[in-house]
Amino acid sequence: MKTNTIKNLFFWIFLLFSGSLSAIPSEAEFRKLAETWTLHQDGSQEYRYYKELTLFTHTAMNSTYGQTFITYNPDFQELKIHSAYVKQKDGTTIQTPDNAFVEVLPAGAADAPAYNRLKEMVIVHTGLELGATIYLDYSVISKAGYLPAIDVCKPLEESSPIKEYSLTFNLPASVIPHYALLQLKAQPQKSQRQDRQQLKWTFRNLPARSREQGTGLQNGDLAGILFTTYPTAAQALQNLYRQFDPAPTPQIQELVQLITEGCQSNSEKITRIQQYIQTELSDCPLSLSETGFRFRPSAEVIRTAYGTGIEKVNLMTNLLRVAGIKAVPAAAYSIPSETDNCGLNAIREFVILAEADGRPYRLSVQNADPAATDCTFLVDLAEGKKSLPDPPIASIGYQASIVITPQQEADMDIKATLNNLLIPYTSNYAGTLLPGIREYTVTPGEKTTTISGKGKAGLKQEENYYFFYLPVCYKGITGKSYAYYNTSRSKNLYLPASVDENYSYDIQLPENLTLCTPIQEKKIDNPIGSFKITLTSEGSSLHIELALQIKKQLITPAEYPAFRSLCRLPKILWFFCISRQNLHYRWESVILSLLRLCGGACNAFI
């Protein structure tokens, strides 16, 4: 009875440290925000931006809104500043001086000479004070042929609330627009005059964008708009695919031979080629829109040793095909909408779909993990075919044999079996799958891969107690930060995959140490999933089993407390306590020792 009371107290202590943040007042307020896109008959475009922004805090003045940044290409675009001034609280108007307009190289182009023609206009707003209002009105005018279409994908929320937000699209009457509002139900005001048409949305009293972690358009609860003048998504993708290298050059063929020398299988060739792309080429983090939806051929990427995302996809596709591997570039969307409402700016990531040795690959040029695991749908660039990925499941089977030595060390023999969603496309598994283990063997299967290895770990001592933290696979949910999020949410949370993790530990204690952790079996079931822990003991042998299942990817605010409790429990219970004392022990002493060991904050468990 007393033990249960103390253990309940233990849980309440940890809950005390997990309180949610209080509401944060707004730093500023947009009195008016207006964006207008105009497509002319000759294909030239104008984007116009207007804002009235009132500042309430020093943070808003000095950092958040003290400057405005505008990126453009002076070879094909003209920047016009129509007005820029600040109206102070007493009505005094401060015009932005000439020396407050500073033209610099965008950070994304700093190490990319091919894109050094890009400019970033930095407007330093002067005369700021609490209660002042920033007025800014500018246009970016693009020459005909530079931008292939009007292409918009954006959230309709800013970091501060908006009193009035208007979006206007002026088009030739012959153009058929495709559009969709996300999480907003409103029809545009339509007007037509002679050979022109206009669509306009006006929204009032929009809230500030949520500061909660894990929010985004793919969650299905962030307001946004999709608007494009591409006739179809397939035609939009064709504008990119026709820039892909049509045939491999001798340079590409020589490079493939060099990279894949000694490879025994196509899977190994994929690993080698992906490692080359990720380690030998610098990243140029410019977006498609910043480069005018254009990219350089593979030969230039190889010569300069850097590339944008799409440039690396082009090169990697070439290398794989020359290596005899079927490879198709594809666009991964994370926006829940009809395909033809999505232009190129709605693409979250470009990936490569490949097949090797009977196994499908979904390759990223940015990391070694399977790409685009949270995409809503994929469309291949070559044919415009849409495919829906299977619902992803992160599956882990983990077995550990642990011997605690009289010197308070743990000798570990571990075997982890993971489904291919969690297996990186690389030969380096060290520290990722088996923490602290550097020597291991890998056994690939059709749908799973098993990694086995041996290692050592120490016990943490506090007074007469020794705490051992069970080894885990950090590819699982325990390696994520969900357990550290606030206690409640107002927005959805979208997980990369559902979860199915099972852990089994066989532990041998030395004669001089005795188990303090109570023998127990606990299980929690809720609408999101389940968690179960079982600890049994026979003599000096312990057996611990943990199972965690999370059945859903999309977690609503109402479901979030249940989800969070499942994520927190493993962190709290993923240890056991032993002692030199063979007589009575007190749970109060164990808890106090644990709190001291954790520095009082209990960060290891919450």
C-alpha positions in Angstrom: 0.0 0.0 0.0 2.7 2.4 1.0 4.8 1.5 -2.1 1.8 2.3 -4.4 1.4 5.7 -2.6 5.0 6.6 -3.0 5.0 5.5 -6.7 1.9 7.7 -7.4 3.8 10.5 -5.7 6.7 9.8 -8.0 4.5 10.3 -11.1 3.0 13.5 -9.7 6.5 14.9 -9.2 7.3 14.4 -12.8 4.0 15.9 -13.9 4.9 19.0 -11.9 7.8 19.6 -14.3 5.8 19.3 -17.4 3.4 22.3 -17.2 2.5 24.0 -20.4 3.6 27.5 -21.4 1.2 30.3 -20.7 -0.2 32.3 -23.5 2.2 34.8 -25.0 0.8 38.2 -25.9 1.2 39.4 -29.5 4.4 41.2 -30.4 2.6 43.2 -33.2 -0.5 43.4 -35.3 -1.0 43.6 -39.0 -3.6 46.3 -39.5 -3.6 45.5 -43.2 -1.8 42.9 -45.3 -2.4 42.7 -49.1 -0.8 40.5 -51.8 -1.5 40.8 -55.4 -0.4 38.6 -58.3 -0.8 39.9 -61.9 -0.2 37.8 -65.0 -0.1 39.9 -68.2 -1.0 38.6 -71.7 2.7 38.5 -72.8 3.6 36.3 -69.8 5.2 39.0 -67.7 4.2 39.1 -64.0 4.0 41.5 -61.1 3.8 40.6 -57.5 2.8 43.5 -55.2 3.0 43.5 -51.4 1.5 46.0 -49.0 1.5 46.0 -45.2 0.6 48.2 -42.2 2.2 46.7 -39.1 1.9 48.1 -35.6 4.6 47.2 -33.1 3.9 46.4 -29.4 7.2 45.1 -28.0 10.9 45.8 -28.2 11.4 42.3 -29.6 9.2 43.2 -32.6 11.1 46.5 -33.1 14.6 45.2 -32.8 14.5 41.7 -34.3 11.2 40.2 -35.5 10.0 43.1 -37.7 12.9 45.6 -37.7 13.9 44.6 -41.2 12.2 43.4 -44.4 14.0 41.1 -46.8 13.2 40.8 -50.6 15.0 38.4 -52.9 14.9 39.0 -56.7 17.0 38.4 -59.8 17.9 41.7 -61.4 18.6 40.0 -64.8 15.0 39.2 -65.1 13.2 41.1 -62.4 12.8 44.7 -61.3 12.2 45.7 -57.7 10.1 48.9 -57.2 9.6 50.4 -53.7 6.4 52.4 -53.9 6.5 53.6 -50.4 8.3 52.9 -47.1 7.8 54.9 -44.0 7.0 54.6 -40.3 4.2 56.5 -38.6 5.0 57.0 -34.9 2.4 56.8 -32.1 1.9 60.6 -32.1 1.3 60.6 -35.9 4.8 61.8 -36.9 5.8 60.3 -40.3 9.4 59.1 -40.7 10.3 58.3 -44.3 12.8 55.5 -44.8 16.1 57.1 -45.8 18.1 56.0 -48.8 20.9 54.5 -46.7 18.3 52.2 -45.1 18.0 50.3 -48.4 20.9 47.8 -48.4 21.4 45.4 -51.3 23.3 42.2 -50.4 23.8 38.7 -51.7 21.2 36.2 -50.4 22.7 33.8 -47.8 21.6 30.8 -49.9 23.8 32.0 -52.8 26.9 32.9 -50.8 28.8 29.8 -51.8 27.2 29.3 -55.2 28.9 31.5 -57.8 26.4 30.5 -60.5 23.7 32.3 -58.5 25.7 35.3 -57.4 23.5 37.5 -59.6 20.6 37.2 -57.2 20.1 40.1 -54.9 18.4 40.6 -51.5 17.1 44.0 -50.6 17.3 44.6 -46.9 15.0 47.4 -45.8 15.9 48.7 -42.4 12.8 50.3 -40.9 13.8 53.6 -39.0 12.0 55.6 -36.4 10.6 52.6 -34.6 9.1 52.9 -31.2 6.4 51.1 -29.2 3.1 51.8 -30.9 4.7 52.8 -34.2 3.3 51.5 -37.5 5.4 50.3 -40.4 4.0 51.1 -43.9 5.6 49.2 -46.8 4.5 48.9 -50.4 6.6 47.3 -53.1 6.4 45.3 -56.4 8.6 42.7 -58.0 8.1 42.8 -61.8 9.2 39.7 -63.8 10.0 39.7 -67.5 8.0 37.6 -69.9 9.3 34.0 -69.9 11.1 34.1 -66.6 8.4 32.6 -64.5 6.3 29.9 -66.2 3.1 30.6 -64.3 1.6 32.1 -61.2 2.3 29.6 -58.5 1.3 30.1 -54.9 1.4 27.8 -51.9 1.4 29.6 -48.6 0.0 29.6 -45.1 -2.5 32.5 -44.5 -1.1 33.1 -41.0 1.7 35.3 -39.8 3.5 35.3 -36.5 1.2 38.2 -35.4 -2.6 38.5 -35.9 -4.0 40.2 -39.0 -7.0 42.5 -39.0 -7.5 42.5 -42.7 -5.8 40.2 -45.2 -6.5 40.3 -49.0 -5.2 38.2 -51.8 -5.9 39.3 -55.3 -5.1 37.5 -58.6 -5.4 39.4 -61.9 -5.3 37.2 -65.0 -6.1 37.2 -68.7 -9.7 36.0 -69.2 -8.5 33.0 -71.2 -6.5 31.6 -68.3 -8.2 28.9 -66.2 -6.9 29.1 -62.6 -6.7 26.2 -60.2 -7.0 27.0 -56.5 -8.0 25.7 -53.2 -8.3 27.1 -49.7 -7.0 25.0 -46.8 -9.0 25.2 -43.6 -10.9 28.2 -44.7 -14.3 28.2 -46.4 -14.6 31.3 -48.6 -15.4 31.9 -52.2 -13.5 34.5 -54.1 -15.0 37.7 -55.4 -14.9 37.4 -59.1 -15.0 40.2 -61.7 -14.3 40.3 -65.4 -13.7 43.3 -67.7 -12.9 43.0 -71.4 -10.1 40.5 -71.6 -9.2 40.4 -67.9 -10.5 38.6 -64.8 -9.9 39.1 -61.1 -10.3 36.8 -58.2 -10.1 38.3 -54.7 -10.3 36.9 -51.1 -10.6 39.1 -48.1 -10.2 37.7 -44.6 -10.6 39.6 -41.3 -9.3 39.0 -37.8 -7.0 36.1 -38.6 -5.1 34.8 -35.5 -1.4 34.6 -35.1 0.3 31.4 -36.3 0.6 28.8 -33.6 4.0 28.6 -32.0 3.5 25.0 -31.2 6.1 22.5 -32.4 5.1 20.2 -35.2 2.6 22.5 -37.0 2.4 22.7 -40.8 0.0 22.7 -43.8 0.2 18.9 -44.0 -1.4 18.7 -40.5 -4.7 19.8 -42.0 -5.4 22.6 -39.6 -3.2 25.5 -40.8 -5.0 28.0 -43.0 -3.5 28.3 -46.4 -4.0 28.8 -50.1 -3.0 27.0 -53.3 -3.3 28.9 -56.5 -1.7 28.1 -59.9 -2.2 28.9 -63.6 -0.5 25.7 -64.8 -3.1 23.8 -66.8 -2.3 20.6 -64.9 0.2 19.4 -62.3 1.7 17.1 -65.0 2.5 20.1 -67.2 4.0 21.9 -64.3 6.3 19.0 -63.6 7.2 18.8 -67.3 8.6 22.3 -67.1 11.2 20.7 -64.8 11.6 17.3 -66.3 12.5 18.7 -69.7 15.5 20.3 -68.0 16.8 16.9 -66.9 19.8 15.6 -68.8 18.5 13.7 -71.8 21.5 11.3 -72.0 24.5 10.5 -69.9 27.8 12.1 -70.9 31.2 10.3 -70.9 32.0 12.2 -67.7 28.9 10.8 -66.0 29.9 7.3 -67.1 33.4 7.6 -65.8 32.2 9.0 -62.5 29.8 6.0 -62.0 32.6 3.5 -62.7 34.7 5.3 -60.1 32.0 5.5 -57.4 30.7 1.9 -57.8 34.1 0.2 -58.2 34.0 -3.1 -56.3 30.2 -3.1 -55.6 28.7 -6.6 -55.5 25.0 -5.6 -55.9 22.8 -2.8 -57.1 21.8 -2.0 -53.5 25.5 -1.3 -52.7 25.7 0.9 -55.8 22.7 2.9 -54.5 24.5 3.4 -51.2 27.7 4.5 -52.8 26.0 6.9 -55.2 23.8 8.5 -52.4 26.9 8.9 -50.2 28.7 10.7 -53.1 25.8 13.1 -53.6 25.5 13.8 -49.8 29.2 14.0 -48.9 31.0 15.3 -52.0 28.7 18.0 -53.1 27.9 21.2 -51.1 24.3 22.2 -50.6 22.9 25.3 -52.2 19.7 26.0 -50.2 18.0 28.1 -52.8 14.4 27.3 -53.6 13.0 26.7 -57.1 11.2 30.1 -57.1 14.5 31.9 -56.2 16.2 30.3 -59.2 13.3 31.0 -61.6 12.4 27.3 -61.7 15.6 26.6 -63.6 18.6 24.5 -62.7 22.0 23.6 -64.1 23.0 20.4 -66.0 24.8 17.6 -64.2 28.1 18.4 -65.7 28.1 21.9 -64.1 27.1 20.4 -60.7 30.0 18.0 -60.9 32.5 20.7 -62.0 31.5 23.1 -59.3 30.9 20.5 -56.5 27.6 22.1 -55.3 24.0 22.1 -56.2 20.4 23.0 -55.3 18.1 20.2 -54.3 16.7 19.7 -57.8 20.2 19.8 -59.4 21.3 17.0 -57.1 18.2 15.0 -57.9 19.0 15.4 -61.7 22.6 14.2 -61.2 21.7 11.3 -58.9 19.0 10.1 -61.3 21.7 10.1 -64.1 24.2 8.3 -62.0 21.7 5.6 -61.0 20.6 5.0 -64.5 24.1 4.7 -65.8 24.8 2.2 -63.0 21.9 0.0 -64.5 19.4 0.9 -61.8 15.8 1.9 -62.7 15.3 5.4 -61.3 12.5 8.0 -61.7 12.5 11.4 -60.1 9.3 12.3 -58.3 7.7 15.2 -56.5 6.5 14.6 -52.9 3.6 16.7 -51.8 2.5 17.2 -48.3 -0.6 19.3 -49.1 -3.9 17.5 -48.9 -5.5 18.8 -52.1 -6.3 17.7 -55.6 -3.2 17.4 -57.7 -4.0 20.1 -60.3 -4.4 22.7 -57.5 -0.8 22.2 -56.7 1.9 24.0 -58.6 5.6 23.5 -58.1 5.7 25.6 -54.9 3.5 23.0 -53.2 6.2 20.4 -53.5 7.8 19.5 -50.2 10.7 17.5 -51.6 12.0 16.0 -54.8 12.8 12.3 -54.4 14.0 9.4 -56.6 12.1 6.2 -56.9 14.4 3.3 -57.5 14.4 -0.5 -57.6 17.4 -2.7 -56.8 17.7 -6.4 -55.8 13.9 -6.7 -55.5 13.6 -3.9 -53.0 12.0 -0.4 -53.7 13.9 2.7 -52.6 12.6 6.2 -52.0 15.8 8.2 -52.1 16.6 11.7 -50.7 19.6 13.8 -51.7 19.5 15.5 -48.2 19.8 12.5 -45.8 20.3 8.8 -45.7 16.8 8.0 -44.4 13.9 6.9 -46.7 12.6 10.1 -48.2 9.3 11.9 -47.9 7.8 9.5 -45.3 5.1 12.1 -44.5 4.1 13.0 -48.0 0.4 13.0 -48.9 1.0 11.8 -52.4 3.8 11.4 -55.0 3.8 12.4 -58.7 6.6 11.2 -61.0 8.1 13.9 -63.2 8.4 11.7 -66.3 4.7 10.8 -66.8 2.8 12.8 -64.1 1.4 9.6 -62.5 0.1 10.1 -59.0 0.7 7.4 -56.4 -0.4 7.2 -52.7 2.3 5.8 -50.5 1.3 3.0 -48.1 0.6 4.2 -44.6 4.1 4.2 -43.0 4.7 2.1 -39.9 7.8 2.3 -37.8 8.4 -1.2 -36.6 11.1 -2.2 -34.1 11.9 -5.6 -32.5 14.6 -5.2 -29.9 16.3 -8.0 -27.9 19.1 -7.4 -25.4 21.0 -9.8 -23.2 22.7 -7.8 -20.4 25.1 -9.1 -17.7 25.8 -6.7 -14.8 29.3 -7.3 -13.5 30.5 -7.0 -9.9 32.3 -3.8 -11.0 28.9 -2.2 -11.9 29.3 -2.4 -15.6 26.9 -3.9 -18.1 28.0 -6.2 -20.9 25.4 -6.1 -23.7 24.6 -8.3 -26.6 21.9 -6.6 -28.7 19.9 -7.5 -31.7 17.5 -5.0 -33.3 15.2 -5.8 -36.2 13.7 -2.8 -38.0 11.4 -2.5 -41.0 12.9 -0.8 -44.0 11.1 2.5 -43.3 13.6 3.0 -40.4 16.7 1.7 -42.1 18.9 4.4 -43.6 20.3 3.8 -47.1 23.8 3.7 -45.8 26.3 1.3 -44.5 26.9 3.3 -41.3 24.5 2.2 -38.5 26.9 3.1 -35.6 25.2 4.9 -32.8 22.0 5.3 -34.7 20.4 1.9 -34.1 22.5 0.5 -31.3 23.8 3.3 -29.0 27.4 2.9 -27.8 28.1 0.0 -30.1 30.7 0.3 -32.9 31.1 -3.3 -34.0 28.0 -4.9 -35.5 26.7 -7.1 -38.2 23.9 -6.3 -40.6 21.5 -8.9 -42.0 19.2 -7.5 -44.6 15.8 -9.1 -45.4 13.0 -8.5 -47.8 11.1 -6.2 -45.6 13.3 -5.9 -42.5 16.9 -5.5 -41.5 18.6 -6.9 -38.4 21.6 -5.3 -36.7 23.5 -7.3 -34.1 26.3 -6.1 -31.9 28.0 -6.1 -28.5 28.9 -3.2 -26.2 29.4 -2.0 -22.7 27.7 0.6 -20.5 28.1 1.9 -17.0 25.7 2.2 -14.1 24.9 5.5 -12.5 25.4 5.5 -8.7 23.6 7.7 -6.1 24.4 6.7 -2.5 23.7 3.0 -2.1 21.7 2.7 -5.3 22.7 1.9 -8.9 20.5 3.0 -11.8 20.8 1.3 -15.2 19.1 2.9 -18.2 18.0 0.3 -20.7 19.5 0.6 -24.2 17.0 1.6 -26.8 16.8 2.1 -30.6 16.9 5.8 -31.1 15.3 5.4 -34.5 12.2 4.8 -32.5 9.9 7.3 -30.8 12.1 7.5 -27.7 14.6 9.3 -29.9 12.1 12.0 -30.7 11.1 15.1 -28.7 7.4 14.5 -28.5 7.5 13.8 -24.8 9.0 17.2 -24.2 6.1 19.1 -25.9 3.6 21.1 -23.9 0.8 19.3 -22.0 -1.9 20.5 -24.4 -2.2 21.7 -28.0 -4.5 23.8 -30.1 -3.3 22.4 -33.4 -2.9 18.9 -34.9 0.3 17.0 -34.7 1.3 14.9 -37.7 3.7 12.0 -37.1 6.0 10.6 -39.8 4.6 7.1 -39.2 2.6 5.1 -36.8 4.6 3.1 -34.2 5.0 -0.5 -33.3 7.9 -1.1 -30.9 8.7 -4.1 -28.9 11.6 -4.5 -26.5 12.8 -7.6 -24.6 15.7 -7.6 -22.0 17.2 -10.5 -20.2 19.4 -9.2 -17.3 21.8 -11.1 -15.1 22.7 -9.5 -11.7 25.9 -10.3 -9.7 25.6 -11.8 -6.3 26.4 -8.6 -4.5 23.6 -6.6 -6.0 19.8 -6.8 -5.4 16.9 -5.6 -7.4 15.0 -2.6 -5.8 12.5 -1.9 -8.6 9.2 -3.7 -7.8 8.1 -6.6 -9.8 5.3 -5.3 -11.9 3.1 -5.4 -14.9 1.4 -2.3 -16.1 -0.6 -1.6 -19.2 -2.3 1.5 -20.6 -4.8 1.5 -23.5 -6.2 4.6 -25.0 -7.7 5.6 -28.3 -4.3 6.5 -29.7 -2.5 3.2 -28.8 -1.1 1.2 -25.9 1.9 0.8 -23.7 2.8 -2.2 -21.6 5.7 -3.0 -19.3 6.4 -6.3 -17.6 9.2 -6.9 -15.1 9.8 -10.4 -13.6 12.5 -11.8 -11.4 13.8 -15.2 -10.6 16.8 -15.3 -8.4 19.5 -13.1 -9.9 17.8 -13.1 -13.3 15.5 -10.3 -14.5 13.3 -10.1 -17.6 11.8 -6.9 -18.8 9.4 -6.4 -21.7 8.1 -3.1 -23.1 5.7 -2.7 -25.9 4.5 0.6 -27.4 2.0 1.0 -30.2 0.7 4.3 -31.6 -2.0 3.6 -34.2 -2.4 7.0 -35.8 -0.3 9.6 -37.7 -2.6 12.5 -37.3 -3.1 13.4 -33.7 -5.9 16.0 -33.0 -5.8 18.4 -30.0 -8.4 16.3 -28.2 -6.3 13.1 -28.7 -2.9 14.8 -27.9 -3.0 14.2 -24.1 -3.4 10.5 -24.7 -0.6 10.5 -27.2 1.7 12.4 -24.9 1.1 10.1 -22.0 2.2 7.1 -24.2 5.4 9.0 -25.2 6.3 9.9 -21.7 5.8 6.6 -20.0 8.8 4.9 -21.7 11.1 7.7 -20.6 9.9 7.4 -17.0 10.1 3.7 -16.8 13.1 2.8 -19.0 15.4 2.0 -16.1 15.7 -0.3 -13.2 17.3 0.2 -9.8 19.6 -2.2 -7.9 21.3 -1.9 -4.5 24.1 -3.5 -2.4 21.6 -3.7 0.4 20.0 -7.1 0.8 17.6 -6.0 3.6 14.9 -3.5 3.4 15.0 -0.5 1.1 12.8 2.5 1.1 11.1 3.8 -2.1 11.3 7.3 -0.7 15.1 7.0 -0.6 15.2 5.6 -4.1 13.1 8.5 -5.5 15.2 11.1 -3.8 18.4 9.5 -5.1 16.9 9.5 -8.6 15.9 13.1 -8.3 19.5 14.1 -7.2 20.9 12.0 -10.0 18.8 13.9 -12.5 19.8 17.4 -11.1 16.3 17.9 -9.8 14.8 18.6 -13.2 14.1 14.9 -14.1 15.0 15.7 -17.7 15.9 12.1 -18.3 12.4 10.9 -17.7 10.0 13.6 -18.8 
